[in-house]
Each structure stands twice: as C-alpha cells, then as structure tokens.
Amino acid sequence: MKGDTKLVSKAANIDEISKNKVQEIFNQAEAGTLTKEEATKQLDEALGIK
C-alpha cells in the first residue's frame, strides 16, 4: 500500500505543477508578454496536448 500512496502523491504533484504552469501562462498572456498564439502553444505543451 505504501507504494500506491507514493504514486498518488506524485500524480498530485504533477497536477499542481501543471496548474502552476497554466496559471503562469495566463498571467503572461494577460500582461501582454505572450501573444494569444504563443500562449495557446505553451498551454498545449504544458497540458501534454501536443
């Protein structure tokens, strides 16, 4: 069971990292430091879509 707990913790950490990356991309887009196209590309990469 301990091994299962570690896997869940790692998955939760990955989700938190992804959440932080997405938030940072949105912040940069709102600040105007990223274009819509750049933000879309980075979001796709951060979420593993492309």
N, C-alpha and C positions, 0 to 999 in steps of 0.2 A: 504494500500500500504506500510505503514511503516514496517509491519511485513514481507512482501515479501523482502524488502530491507535487513533486518537483516538476513534472510535466505541466501540470495545471498552472503552477507559478510562472513557469517560463512563458506559457501561452498568454497569461495575463500581462506579463511584462511586455511581450511583443505588441499586444493590443494597446498598451499605454504608450509605447514608443510610437506606434502608428498614429495614435490620437494626437500626440505632441507634434509629429511631423506635419500632419494635416492642418493643425491649428496654426503652426508657423507659416505654412504656405498661404493660408487665408489671410493672415496678418500682413504678409509681404504684398499680397495682391491688393489688399485694401490700402496699404501705404503707397502703392504705386511703384514699388520696386520690382514687381513682376508683371508682365503683361498677362492677359487672360490666357493666351496660348501657352506661355511658359508655366503658368500656374496649373493649367489642365494637364500638361505633360508631367510635371512634378507630382501632382496628385495621383495620376495613373501609376507612376513608378513607386510612390510611397505605399500605395494600396495593393501593389502587385498585379495591376490590371494589364499592363503592357510590359 
